[in-house]
């Protein structure tokens, strides 16, 4: 998977401008939240600006291209949806290493030693467990679990 394809898939999950008072991220556009980017004009954020943010702050920062191809989009999507540190911790939990949120050498060795479909299943299981633990699950959980299910279906085509 490459970044352009991942971004296109991500936009299938993320909507345009919204300001849901129940969303702890606050005002969002293209999935970019005011809480994460307090100095941005969220309402007027362009798709190209959002794409540049996703490339630098998520795809590159998470070193997605270093992960097994089958898990790349799910980790990217989780980092966008739950934050980079939580995505890293869930990936570490899936492979049974210390959950420090840093994908160092030990984490990468464990990730690359696991059969990719098994890793995908374990990662998404931990993602779903995490989602269910959130206070906002009653409001947003249906969409989050649907998002996870669609990701799995797409990965396993």
Secondary structure as the mmCIF struct_conf table of DSSP 4:
data_model
#
loop_
_struct_conf.conf_type_id
_struct_conf.id
_struct_conf.beg_label_comp_id
_struct_conf.beg_label_asym_id
_struct_conf.beg_label_seq_id
_struct_conf.end_label_comp_id
_struct_conf.end_label_asym_id
_struct_conf.end_label_seq_id
HELX_RH_AL_P HELX_RH_AL_P1 UNK A 3 UNK A 11
TURN_TY1_P TURN_TY1_P1 UNK A 12 UNK A 13
BEND BEND1 UNK A 14 UNK A 14
BEND BEND2 UNK A 16 UNK A 17
STRN STRN1 UNK A 18 UNK A 18
TURN_TY1_P TURN_TY1_P2 UNK A 21 UNK A 22
TURN_TY1_P TURN_TY1_P3 UNK A 24 UNK A 25
BEND BEND3 UNK A 27 UNK A 27
STRN STRN2 UNK A 28 UNK A 29
TURN_TY1_P TURN_TY1_P4 UNK A 30 UNK A 31
STRN STRN3 UNK A 32 UNK A 33
TURN_TY1_P TURN_TY1_P5 UNK A 34 UNK A 36
TURN_TY1_P TURN_TY1_P6 UNK A 38 UNK A 39
BEND BEND4 UNK A 40 UNK A 40
HELX_RH_3T_P HELX_RH_3T_P1 UNK A 42 UNK A 44
HELX_RH_AL_P HELX_RH_AL_P2 UNK A 47 UNK A 54
HELX_RH_PI_P HELX_RH_PI_P1 UNK A 55 UNK A 60
TURN_TY1_P TURN_TY1_P7 UNK A 61 UNK A 63
HELX_RH_3T_P HELX_RH_3T_P2 UNK A 64 UNK A 66
BEND BEND5 UNK A 67 UNK A 67
HELX_RH_AL_P HELX_RH_AL_P3 UNK A 69 UNK A 82
HELX_RH_AL_P HELX_RH_AL_P4 UNK A 84 UNK A 95
TURN_TY1_P TURN_TY1_P8 UNK A 96 UNK A 96
BEND BEND6 UNK A 97 UNK A 97
BEND BEND7 UNK A 101 UNK A 101
HELX_RH_AL_P HELX_RH_AL_P5 UNK A 105 UNK A 113
BEND BEND8 UNK A 114 UNK A 114
HELX_RH_AL_P HELX_RH_AL_P6 UNK A 116 UNK A 132
TURN_TY1_P TURN_TY1_P9 UNK A 133 UNK A 133
BEND BEND9 UNK A 134 UNK A 134
TURN_TY1_P TURN_TY1_P10 UNK A 135 UNK A 136
HELX_RH_AL_P HELX_RH_AL_P7 UNK A 137 UNK A 155
TURN_TY1_P TURN_TY1_P11 UNK A 156 UNK A 156
#
